[in-house]
């Protein structure tokens, strides 16, 4: 019985040590996700998902420039993630060719040095473009709904 009690105690100690080390590692790898969805007047939907390699408290602001074709407007912007960044802005410019959209995303952080930022852009729910870079850089993705429709038909 004493030997069993000792093995059980050792097992509990190992599990506790593994759990504590895992919690500390995940805290060091925290990231901030922001997911705006732009609903457009022509029925297209542009979704931008950001993975920012820092704690949300370190994000100063996020600025989006969405280039759309002439005559297309944003009818609504919604967010799939909890908005943890208070200073998010966007501008819409009607200067793209038909069925073509360009997103230009700039993330500014409070910490010195480069923070990795990855931008995933979807058009009408289809993953179309991924761009990675650093905070302070313009991360630009151009997507085309004609190509998106063709890729859906091929799959």
C-alpha positions in Angstrom: 0.0 0.0 0.0 2.8 2.4 0.9 4.5 1.7 -2.5 1.3 2.4 -4.3 0.8 5.7 -2.4 4.3 6.8 -3.4 3.8 6.0 -7.1 0.5 7.9 -7.0 2.2 10.9 -5.4 5.0 10.8 -7.9 2.4 10.6 -10.8 0.6 13.7 -9.4 3.9 15.6 -9.0 4.8 14.9 -12.7 1.4 15.9 -14.0 1.5 19.1 -12.0 5.0 19.9 -13.2 4.0 19.3 -16.9 0.9 21.4 -16.5 2.8 24.4 -15.0 5.5 24.3 -17.6 2.8 24.2 -20.4 1.0 27.2 -18.9 4.2 29.2 -18.8 5.1 28.3 -22.4 1.7 29.2 -23.8 1.8 32.6 -22.1 5.0 33.4 -23.8 3.4 32.5 -27.2 0.2 34.4 -26.8 -1.2 36.2 -29.8 -4.0 38.5 -30.7 -6.6 37.7 -33.3 -8.8 40.2 -35.0 -11.3 39.3 -37.7 -13.3 42.0 -39.5 -15.8 41.0 -42.1 -16.7 43.6 -44.8 -20.1 43.0 -46.4 -20.2 44.7 -49.8 -23.0 46.3 -51.8 -22.5 43.8 -54.7 -23.0 40.8 -52.4 -19.3 39.9 -52.0 -17.8 39.4 -48.6 -14.2 40.2 -47.7 -12.9 38.7 -44.4 -9.5 39.6 -43.0 -8.1 37.5 -40.2 -5.1 38.8 -38.4 -2.7 36.8 -36.3 -0.6 39.2 -34.3 2.3 37.7 -32.4 1.9 39.7 -29.2 -0.5 40.2 -26.3 -3.6 42.3 -27.3 -2.5 44.9 -24.7 0.6 45.6 -26.9 -1.4 46.5 -30.0 -1.7 50.3 -30.4 -3.9 50.3 -33.5 -4.8 48.5 -36.7 -5.6 50.3 -40.0 -7.2 48.7 -43.0 -7.5 50.1 -46.5 -9.9 48.2 -48.6 -9.7 48.8 -52.4 -13.0 47.9 -54.2 -14.3 48.3 -57.8 -16.1 51.6 -58.7 -19.6 51.7 -57.4 -19.1 49.1 -54.7 -19.5 50.2 -51.1 -19.2 48.6 -47.7 -22.7 48.1 -46.3 -21.6 46.7 -42.9 -18.5 45.6 -41.0 -18.8 42.9 -38.3 -16.2 41.1 -36.2 -16.0 37.3 -35.5 -13.4 37.7 -32.7 -13.9 39.6 -29.6 -12.6 43.1 -30.4 -9.6 43.5 -28.1 -8.0 46.4 -30.0 -9.8 49.6 -29.4 -8.3 51.7 -32.2 -9.3 49.9 -35.4 -10.0 52.1 -38.5 -10.7 51.4 -42.1 -10.9 53.3 -45.3 -12.6 52.2 -48.5 -11.2 53.3 -51.9 -13.1 52.6 -55.1 -10.1 52.1 -57.4 -9.9 48.4 -58.2 -10.7 46.6 -61.5 -14.0 44.7 -61.6 -14.3 41.8 -59.2 -10.9 42.6 -57.7 -10.2 43.6 -54.1 -7.0 44.7 -52.4 -6.5 44.8 -48.7 -3.7 46.9 -47.1 -3.3 46.2 -43.4 -1.0 48.0 -41.0 -0.6 46.9 -37.4 1.1 49.3 -34.9 2.4 47.9 -31.6 3.6 49.6 -28.4 6.7 47.3 -28.0 10.0 48.0 -29.6 11.1 45.6 -32.3 9.3 43.7 -34.9 6.1 41.8 -34.1 5.1 39.1 -36.6 1.8 39.7 -38.2 0.0 37.3 -40.6 -3.0 38.4 -42.6 -5.4 35.8 -44.0 -7.8 37.2 -46.6 -10.9 35.4 -47.7 -13.4 36.3 -50.4 -16.9 34.9 -50.1 -15.6 32.3 -47.5 -12.9 30.9 -49.7 -9.3 31.3 -48.4 -7.5 33.2 -51.1 -4.4 35.0 -49.9 -2.0 34.9 -46.9 0.6 37.6 -46.3 3.1 37.7 -43.5 5.3 40.5 -42.3 6.0 42.7 -39.2 4.2 45.4 -37.3 4.5 48.8 -39.0 4.6 47.3 -42.5 1.9 47.5 -45.1 0.7 43.9 -45.7 -1.1 43.9 -49.0 -3.2 41.1 -50.5 -5.1 41.3 -53.9 -7.9 38.9 -54.5 -10.2 38.3 -57.4 -13.7 36.9 -57.2 -13.4 35.4 -60.8 -10.4 33.3 -59.7 -12.2 32.4 -56.4 -15.2 31.1 -58.3 -13.0 29.1 -60.7 -11.1 27.5 -57.7 -14.4 26.5 -56.1 -15.5 24.8 -59.3 -12.2 22.9 -59.6 -12.4 21.5 -56.0 
